[in-house]
Amino acid sequence: MKNKSLKIISALIAFIAYIVIAIIISETIFKKYNVNSVLQSVIIGIIAGIVVFIYLRITRHFKK
């Protein structure tokens, strides 16, 4: 039981870190190319979606 809760907590920390990294990467890209805010939010959404998908695939892989 303790091991399972530890795994969930570490997964949550990794998930939050992924989102932060995605935001930092996208922010640096937008500062470089000066993209408008609408496109910026769309791209952040896409990056976040890809990150969530990869995260879910990884966690499902570890559960097996």
N, C-alpha and C positions, 0 to 999 in steps of 0.2 A: 504493500500500500504506500509506504513512504517513498519507494523508488518511483512509483507511478506519479505521485504528486510532484516530485523533483523533476521528472521528465516534462510534465506540463508546464512548470514554472520556467524551466530552461527554454522550452519551445516558445513561450510567450516573450521572454527576453530576446530571443533570436528574432522573433517576428517584429518586435518593436524596433530592433536594431536595423532590420531589413528596410523598414519604412523610413527610418531616419536617413539611412544611406541613400535610398531612392530620392528623397527630397533634396539632400545635399547635392547629389549628382545632377539632378534636374535644375536646381538653382544655379549651379556653376555653368551649366550649358546655356541657360537663358541669359545670364549676365554676359556671356561671351557673344551670343548672337542677337541679343536685344529683341526677344520674342514678346508679343503682346500677351496680356494676362489670360484671355480666354483660351488661347492655344496652350498656354502654360498649364492651366488647370486640367485641360484635356490630356496632355502628355503625362502629367503627374498621375492622373487617374489610370492611364494605360500602364505606366510603370508599376504602380501599386497593384494593379490587377495581375500583371505578370509575376510580381513578387509573391503575391498571395497564392497563385497557382503553383509556383515552384515550391513554396513553403508547404502547401498541403501534400504535394507529391512526395516530398522528403519525409514528412511525418508519417504518411501512409506506408512508406518504404520501411521505416524503422519499426512500425507496429508489427510487421510480419515476422 
